Amino acid sequence: QVQLVESGGGSVQAGGSLRLSCVASEYRACMSWFRQAPGKEREGVAVKYGFSSTRYADSVQGRFTISRDYAKNTLYLQMNSLKSEDSAMYYCAAEASDCGLAPSGYKYWGQGTQVTVSS
């Protein structure tokens, strides 16, 4: 059982930045960030597979950066130029057969960290 613990959420004004962290109890090649706003479905934000493969949702491309510290088993999401529509609960997930932006198939999930962007 892999434990995932997110942190770094908070409230920020539009145009600001936040960095989310997700500490994993074990290494998994596939780790990703998802988000879910009230009344909306959970959506993929960014994927990190192995050492160099990344993928982003169109809505965050160029503003968000996913990275990993393998020594610390920690996944990060640097979020810049935040918009009000980025407000959501952000979740870290690990281990999926296709390692994509669809939430189905991910085996392990964190509890989430709230991001609120005010305009």
Contacts in CASP RR format, 6 or more apart in sequence:
PFRMAT RR
TARGET T0000
AUTHOR 0000-0000-0000
METHOD contacts of the structure
MODEL  1
QVQLVESGGGSVQAGGSLRLSCVASEYRACMSWFRQAPGKEREGVAVKYG
FSSTRYADSVQGRFTISRDYAKNTLYLQMNSLKSEDSAMYYCAAEASDCG
LAPSGYKYWGQGTQVTVSS
1 25 0 8 1.000
1 108 0 8 1.000
2 24 0 8 1.000
2 25 0 8 1.000
2 26 0 8 1.000
2 28 0 8 1.000
2 94 0 8 1.000
2 95 0 8 1.000
2 107 0 8 1.000
2 108 0 8 1.000
3 24 0 8 1.000
3 25 0 8 1.000
3 108 0 8 1.000
3 110 0 8 1.000
4 22 0 8 1.000
4 23 0 8 1.000
4 24 0 8 1.000
4 25 0 8 1.000
4 92 0 8 1.000
4 93 0 8 1.000
4 94 0 8 1.000
4 108 0 8 1.000
4 109 0 8 1.000
4 110 0 8 1.000
5 22 0 8 1.000
5 23 0 8 1.000
5 110 0 8 1.000
5 111 0 8 1.000
6 20 0 8 1.000
6 21 0 8 1.000
6 22 0 8 1.000
6 90 0 8 1.000
6 91 0 8 1.000
6 92 0 8 1.000
6 110 0 8 1.000
6 111 0 8 1.000
6 112 0 8 1.000
6 113 0 8 1.000
7 20 0 8 1.000
7 21 0 8 1.000
7 22 0 8 1.000
7 23 0 8 1.000
7 113 0 8 1.000
8 18 0 8 1.000
8 19 0 8 1.000
8 20 0 8 1.000
8 21 0 8 1.000
8 113 0 8 1.000
9 18 0 8 1.000
9 20 0 8 1.000
9 90 0 8 1.000
9 113 0 8 1.000
9 114 0 8 1.000
9 115 0 8 1.000
10 18 0 8 1.000
10 113 0 8 1.000
10 114 0 8 1.000
10 115 0 8 1.000
10 116 0 8 1.000
11 116 0 8 1.000
11 117 0 8 1.000
11 118 0 8 1.000
12 18 0 8 1.000
12 82 0 8 1.000
12 115 0 8 1.000
12 116 0 8 1.000
12 117 0 8 1.000
12 118 0 8 1.000
13 117 0 8 1.000
13 118 0 8 1.000
13 119 0 8 1.000
14 82 0 8 1.000
14 83 0 8 1.000
14 84 0 8 1.000
14 117 0 8 1.000
14 118 0 8 1.000
14 119 0 8 1.000
15 80 0 8 1.000
15 81 0 8 1.000
15 82 0 8 1.000
15 83 0 8 1.000
15 117 0 8 1.000
16 80 0 8 1.000
16 81 0 8 1.000
16 82 0 8 1.000
16 117 0 8 1.000
17 78 0 8 1.000
17 79 0 8 1.000
17 80 0 8 1.000
17 81 0 8 1.000
17 82 0 8 1.000
18 79 0 8 1.000
18 82 0 8 1.000
18 115 0 8 1.000
19 76 0 8 1.000
19 77 0 8 1.000
19 78 0 8 1.000
19 79 0 8 1.000
20 33 0 8 1.000
20 76 0 8 1.000
20 77 0 8 1.000
20 79 0 8 1.000
20 90 0 8 1.000
20 92 0 8 1.000
20 113 0 8 1.000
20 115 0 8 1.000
21 74 0 8 1.000
21 75 0 8 1.000
21 76 0 8 1.000
22 31 0 8 1.000
22 33 0 8 1.000
22 74 0 8 1.000
22 75 0 8 1.000
22 76 0 8 1.000
22 77 0 8 1.000
22 92 0 8 1.000
22 110 0 8 1.000
23 72 0 8 1.000
23 73 0 8 1.000
23 74 0 8 1.000
24 31 0 8 1.000
24 73 0 8 1.000
24 74 0 8 1.000
24 75 0 8 1.000
24 92 0 8 1.000
24 94 0 8 1.000
25 73 0 8 1.000
26 73 0 8 1.000
27 70 0 8 1.000
27 73 0 8 1.000
28 94 0 8 1.000
28 95 0 8 1.000
28 108 0 8 1.000
29 49 0 8 1.000
29 50 0 8 1.000
29 99 0 8 1.000
30 47 0 8 1.000
30 48 0 8 1.000
30 49 0 8 1.000
30 50 0 8 1.000
30 94 0 8 1.000
30 95 0 8 1.000
30 96 0 8 1.000
30 99 0 8 1.000
30 100 0 8 1.000
31 47 0 8 1.000
31 48 0 8 1.000
31 68 0 8 1.000
31 75 0 8 1.000
31 92 0 8 1.000
31 93 0 8 1.000
31 94 0 8 1.000
32 44 0 8 1.000
32 45 0 8 1.000
32 46 0 8 1.000
32 47 0 8 1.000
32 48 0 8 1.000
32 66 0 8 1.000
32 92 0 8 1.000
32 93 0 8 1.000
32 94 0 8 1.000
32 96 0 8 1.000
32 99 0 8 1.000
32 100 0 8 1.000
32 101 0 8 1.000
32 106 0 8 1.000
33 44 0 8 1.000
33 45 0 8 1.000
33 46 0 8 1.000
33 47 0 8 1.000
33 66 0 8 1.000
33 75 0 8 1.000
33 77 0 8 1.000
33 90 0 8 1.000
33 91 0 8 1.000
33 92 0 8 1.000
33 93 0 8 1.000
34 42 0 8 1.000
34 43 0 8 1.000
34 44 0 8 1.000
34 45 0 8 1.000
34 90 0 8 1.000
34 91 0 8 1.000
34 92 0 8 1.000
34 93 0 8 1.000
34 103 0 8 1.000
35 42 0 8 1.000
35 43 0 8 1.000
35 44 0 8 1.000
35 45 0 8 1.000
35 86 0 8 1.000
35 88 0 8 1.000
35 89 0 8 1.000
35 90 0 8 1.000
35 91 0 8 1.000
35 115 0 8 1.000
36 42 0 8 1.000
36 43 0 8 1.000
36 88 0 8 1.000
36 89 0 8 1.000
36 91 0 8 1.000
37 87 0 8 1.000
37 88 0 8 1.000
37 89 0 8 1.000
40 88 0 8 1.000
42 91 0 8 1.000
42 103 0 8 1.000
43 57 0 8 1.000
43 101 0 8 1.000
43 103 0 8 1.000
44 57 0 8 1.000
44 100 0 8 1.000
44 101 0 8 1.000
44 102 0 8 1.000
44 103 0 8 1.000
45 56 0 8 1.000
45 57 0 8 1.000
45 60 0 8 1.000
45 64 0 8 1.000
45 77 0 8 1.000
45 90 0 8 1.000
45 101 0 8 1.000
46 54 0 8 1.000
46 55 0 8 1.000
46 56 0 8 1.000
46 57 0 8 1.000
46 60 0 8 1.000
46 64 0 8 1.000
46 65 0 8 1.000
46 66 0 8 1.000
46 77 0 8 1.000
47 53 0 8 1.000
47 54 0 8 1.000
47 55 0 8 1.000
47 56 0 8 1.000
47 66 0 8 1.000
47 99 0 8 1.000
47 100 0 8 1.000
47 101 0 8 1.000
48 54 0 8 1.000
48 66 0 8 1.000
48 67 0 8 1.000
48 68 0 8 1.000
48 75 0 8 1.000
49 55 0 8 1.000
49 99 0 8 1.000
51 70 0 8 1.000
54 66 0 8 1.000
55 100 0 8 1.000
55 101 0 8 1.000
56 62 0 8 1.000
56 64 0 8 1.000
56 66 0 8 1.000
57 101 0 8 1.000
59 85 0 8 1.000
60 79 0 8 1.000
60 86 0 8 1.000
63 79 0 8 1.000
63 80 0 8 1.000
63 81 0 8 1.000
63 82 0 8 1.000
64 77 0 8 1.000
64 78 0 8 1.000
64 79 0 8 1.000
64 80 0 8 1.000
65 76 0 8 1.000
65 77 0 8 1.000
65 78 0 8 1.000
65 80 0 8 1.000
66 75 0 8 1.000
66 76 0 8 1.000
66 77 0 8 1.000
66 78 0 8 1.000
67 75 0 8 1.000
67 76 0 8 1.000
67 78 0 8 1.000
68 74 0 8 1.000
68 75 0 8 1.000
68 76 0 8 1.000
69 76 0 8 1.000
75 92 0 8 1.000
77 90 0 8 1.000
79 86 0 8 1.000
79 115 0 8 1.000
82 115 0 8 1.000
82 117 0 8 1.000
83 117 0 8 1.000
83 119 0 8 1.000
84 117 0 8 1.000
84 118 0 8 1.000
84 119 0 8 1.000
85 117 0 8 1.000
86 115 0 8 1.000
86 117 0 8 1.000
87 115 0 8 1.000
87 116 0 8 1.000
87 117 0 8 1.000
88 114 0 8 1.000
88 115 0 8 1.000
89 112 0 8 1.000
89 113 0 8 1.000
89 114 0 8 1.000
89 115 0 8 1.000
90 112 0 8 1.000
90 113 0 8 1.000
90 114 0 8 1.000
90 115 0 8 1.000
91 109 0 8 1.000
91 110 0 8 1.000
91 111 0 8 1.000
91 112 0 8 1.000
92 109 0 8 1.000
92 110 0 8 1.000
92 112 0 8 1.000
93 103 0 8 1.000
93 106 0 8 1.000
93 108 0 8 1.000
93 109 0 8 1.000
93 110 0 8 1.000
94 106 0 8 1.000
94 107 0 8 1.000
94 108 0 8 1.000
95 106 0 8 1.000
95 107 0 8 1.000
95 108 0 8 1.000
96 105 0 8 1.000
96 106 0 8 1.000
96 107 0 8 1.000
97 105 0 8 1.000
98 105 0 8 1.000
END
